[in-house]
């Protein structure tokens, strides 16, 4: 048996309008410029009539630009570069669990809490790709890319250190970064296609903040640890290797 603490509706609406244009600077160089306006609203309403403070609507608006360029250095070989920005709005769960003075036990408690800032991402990517056809029925494709994504006002779950082990709240913790490179190789001959992809990602915090973690061997007397710039973000694999084979026995 349990007591129903919360009964809420959460409605998320997102709208966008964008414009994009690609033009050739020379016979081998092309540039792309785009703009996208994003509007998002998250409405939360109490259905019990007992917690009217839960009712509210959070709205987010932003114009996200992007630019890119490609250079066809040779037949079927291209160099490219891009810069872009994007926005992730907080989820209803994050918005209703953001008060340090009223931590919640995930994932089943919604309370009236202060709003969170949207997460703004800026990505820079450089790369090259190409295709080689040694025979009429065979082809080999390759790609290499380096990337960096900086997130501003990233959201993390902060443990409160009180009550249940998963009790805490969401908070904007400043800047984080993901950077690395990707390598890809694929080939096909007849009915067989093979592909291999490898990626390396260094995911780190770029802004210091304090986290409650009394069971951590490095925690202080008050049970907290300080996350420092350069510390690794957990849960994001550093290396990923993917292998794929496809066989088409008939056309």
C-alpha positions as CSV (number, residue, x, y, z in Angstrom):
1,X,0.0,0.0,0.0
2,X,1.1,3.5,-0.7
3,X,-0.2,7.1,-0.5
4,X,-0.5,9.1,-3.7
5,X,1.8,12.1,-3.1
6,X,1.7,13.6,-6.6
7,X,-0.7,13.5,-9.6
8,X,0.5,15.9,-12.3
9,X,0.3,16.6,-16.0
10,X,3.3,17.7,-17.9
11,X,3.0,19.0,-21.4
12,X,6.0,20.0,-23.6
13,X,5.6,22.0,-26.8
14,X,8.5,22.8,-29.1
15,X,8.3,24.9,-32.3
16,X,11.1,25.9,-34.7
17,X,11.6,27.9,-37.9
18,X,14.8,27.9,-39.8
19,X,16.4,29.3,-42.9
20,X,19.5,27.9,-44.7
21,X,21.5,28.8,-47.8
22,X,24.4,27.0,-49.5
23,X,26.5,28.9,-52.0
24,X,29.6,28.2,-53.9
25,X,32.7,30.4,-53.3
26,X,34.6,28.6,-56.0
27,X,34.2,25.5,-58.1
28,X,35.5,23.4,-55.3
29,X,34.5,25.3,-52.1
30,X,31.0,25.6,-50.9
31,X,29.7,27.4,-47.7
32,X,26.5,26.9,-45.7
33,X,24.9,29.4,-43.4
34,X,21.8,28.7,-41.3
35,X,19.7,30.1,-38.5
36,X,17.1,28.3,-36.4
37,X,14.7,29.9,-33.9
38,X,13.6,27.6,-31.2
39,X,10.6,28.1,-28.9
40,X,9.8,25.6,-26.1
41,X,7.2,25.7,-23.3
42,X,6.9,23.2,-20.5
43,X,3.5,23.3,-18.6
44,X,3.1,21.4,-15.3
45,X,-0.3,21.2,-13.6
46,X,-1.4,19.6,-10.3
47,X,-4.4,17.3,-10.7
48,X,-5.0,16.7,-7.0
49,X,-5.9,20.2,-6.1
50,X,-3.7,20.0,-3.0
51,X,-0.4,21.4,-4.4
52,X,-1.3,24.4,-6.5
53,X,2.2,25.7,-6.3
54,X,3.1,22.9,-8.8
55,X,1.2,24.7,-11.5
56,X,3.4,26.8,-13.8
57,X,4.8,27.2,-17.3
58,X,8.4,27.6,-18.2
59,X,9.2,29.0,-21.7
60,X,12.5,29.1,-23.5
61,X,13.5,31.0,-26.7
62,X,16.7,31.1,-28.6
63,X,18.1,31.8,-32.1
64,X,20.7,29.1,-32.9
65,X,23.2,29.8,-35.7
66,X,25.4,27.5,-37.7
67,X,28.1,27.9,-40.4
68,X,30.0,25.3,-42.4
69,X,32.2,24.9,-45.4
70,X,33.3,22.0,-47.7
71,X,36.3,21.8,-50.0
72,X,36.5,19.1,-52.7
73,X,40.2,18.7,-52.7
74,X,40.1,15.7,-55.2
75,X,37.7,13.5,-57.0
76,X,35.4,11.9,-54.3
77,X,37.5,13.4,-51.4
78,X,36.2,16.3,-49.3
79,X,37.5,18.4,-46.4
80,X,34.9,20.1,-44.2
81,X,34.5,22.4,-41.1
82,X,31.5,23.5,-39.2
83,X,30.5,25.6,-36.2
84,X,27.0,25.4,-34.7
85,X,25.0,26.1,-31.5
86,X,22.0,24.3,-30.1
87,X,19.8,24.4,-27.0
88,X,18.5,21.7,-24.7
89,X,15.6,22.7,-22.4
90,X,15.2,21.2,-19.0
91,X,12.8,18.2,-18.7
92,X,9.7,18.4,-16.5
93,X,11.5,16.0,-14.1
94,X,14.5,18.4,-13.8
95,X,12.3,21.5,-13.5
96,X,10.3,20.0,-10.6
97,X,13.3,18.8,-8.7
98,X,15.6,21.8,-8.6
99,X,15.3,23.1,-5.0
100,X,18.3,22.3,-2.7
101,X,16.0,23.0,0.3
102,X,13.5,20.4,-0.9
103,X,15.3,17.4,-2.4
104,X,13.3,14.8,-4.1
105,X,13.6,11.0,-4.4
106,X,13.9,10.2,-8.1
107,X,12.0,9.3,-10.1
108,X,8.6,9.7,-8.5
109,X,8.3,13.1,-6.6
110,X,7.3,16.3,-8.2
111,X,7.4,19.5,-6.2
112,X,7.3,23.3,-7.0
113,X,10.8,24.4,-7.5
114,X,12.8,27.3,-9.1
115,X,13.3,27.2,-12.9
116,X,16.5,26.0,-14.5
117,X,18.5,27.6,-17.3
118,X,18.6,25.9,-20.7
119,X,21.8,24.1,-21.7
120,X,23.5,25.8,-24.6
121,X,25.9,23.8,-26.7
122,X,28.6,25.1,-29.1
123,X,30.2,22.5,-31.4
124,X,33.2,22.8,-33.7
125,X,34.1,20.0,-36.1
126,X,36.8,19.4,-38.6
127,X,37.0,16.4,-40.9
128,X,37.6,14.7,-44.2
129,X,35.8,11.9,-46.1
130,X,36.4,10.1,-49.3
131,X,35.5,7.2,-51.6
132,X,37.8,4.9,-53.5
133,X,36.6,2.5,-56.2
134,X,39.4,0.1,-57.0
135,X,37.0,-2.1,-59.1
136,X,33.7,-1.6,-60.8
137,X,31.7,-3.6,-58.2
138,X,33.8,-2.6,-55.2
139,X,34.1,0.6,-53.2
140,X,36.0,1.7,-50.1
141,X,34.8,4.7,-48.1
142,X,36.7,6.5,-45.3
143,X,36.2,9.3,-42.9
144,X,38.1,11.1,-40.1
145,X,36.8,13.9,-37.8
146,X,37.8,15.9,-34.8
147,X,35.2,17.6,-32.6
148,X,34.7,19.7,-29.5
149,X,31.3,20.5,-27.8
150,X,31.2,23.0,-25.0
151,X,28.0,23.1,-22.9
152,X,27.0,26.2,-20.9
153,X,24.8,25.8,-17.9
154,X,24.9,22.0,-18.0
155,X,22.5,20.2,-15.7
156,X,23.6,17.6,-13.2
157,X,21.9,15.7,-10.4
158,X,23.3,16.8,-7.0
159,X,22.8,14.4,-4.1
160,X,21.5,16.0,-1.0
161,X,23.0,13.5,1.5
162,X,19.7,13.2,3.4
163,X,17.2,10.4,3.4
164,X,17.4,8.0,0.6
165,X,20.6,7.4,-1.3
166,X,19.0,8.8,-4.5
167,X,17.6,11.9,-2.8
168,X,18.8,15.2,-4.3
169,X,18.0,17.9,-6.9
170,X,19.0,19.1,-10.4
171,X,21.2,22.1,-10.7
172,X,22.9,24.2,-13.4
173,X,26.6,23.5,-12.7
174,X,28.4,25.6,-15.3
175,X,30.4,24.4,-18.2
176,X,31.3,20.9,-19.4
177,X,33.2,19.7,-22.5
178,X,33.2,16.7,-24.8
179,X,36.0,16.5,-27.3
180,X,37.7,13.8,-29.3
181,X,37.9,12.2,-32.8
182,X,36.2,9.6,-34.9
183,X,37.6,7.2,-37.6
184,X,35.5,5.3,-40.0
185,X,36.1,2.7,-42.8
186,X,33.6,0.9,-44.9
187,X,33.8,-1.2,-48.0
188,X,31.6,-3.3,-50.2
189,X,32.1,-5.9,-52.9
190,X,29.3,-7.8,-54.5
191,X,26.7,-8.7,-51.8
192,X,29.0,-8.1,-48.8
193,X,29.4,-4.8,-46.9
194,X,31.8,-4.4,-44.0
195,X,32.2,-1.3,-41.8
196,X,34.3,-0.3,-38.7
197,X,34.0,2.9,-36.7
198,X,36.1,4.0,-33.7
199,X,35.6,7.1,-31.6
200,X,37.5,8.6,-28.6
201,X,35.7,11.1,-26.4
202,X,37.2,13.0,-23.5
203,X,34.2,14.3,-21.4
204,X,35.2,16.7,-18.6
205,X,33.8,19.2,-16.2
206,X,35.0,22.8,-16.8
207,X,33.5,24.5,-13.8
208,X,34.0,23.5,-10.2
209,X,31.1,22.6,-7.9
210,X,30.5,20.7,-4.7
211,X,28.8,17.3,-4.6
212,X,27.6,15.4,-1.6
213,X,29.2,11.9,-1.6
214,X,29.9,10.7,2.0
215,X,30.9,7.2,0.8
216,X,33.6,8.5,-1.5
217,X,37.0,7.8,-0.2
218,X,38.1,11.3,-1.0
219,X,35.2,13.1,0.7
220,X,35.9,15.6,3.5
221,X,34.6,15.6,7.1
222,X,31.3,17.0,5.9
223,X,30.8,14.2,3.4
224,X,31.3,16.4,0.3
225,X,33.8,16.3,-2.6
226,X,34.8,19.1,-4.9
227,X,34.5,18.5,-8.6
228,X,37.3,20.4,-10.2
229,X,37.8,21.6,-13.8
230,X,39.2,18.7,-15.8
231,X,37.6,16.0,-13.8
232,X,36.1,13.3,-16.0
233,X,32.3,13.1,-16.4
234,X,31.1,9.6,-15.4
235,X,28.8,7.6,-17.6
236,X,30.3,8.6,-21.0
237,X,32.5,5.9,-22.6
238,X,36.0,7.1,-23.5
239,X,36.4,4.7,-26.4
240,X,33.7,3.1,-28.6
241,X,34.4,0.5,-31.4
242,X,31.6,-0.6,-33.7
243,X,31.8,-3.4,-36.3
244,X,29.1,-4.2,-38.8
245,X,28.7,-6.7,-41.6
246,X,25.8,-6.9,-44.1
247,X,25.1,-9.7,-46.6
248,X,22.5,-9.4,-49.3
249,X,22.1,-12.9,-50.8
250,X,19.7,-11.7,-53.5
251,X,19.3,-8.3,-55.2
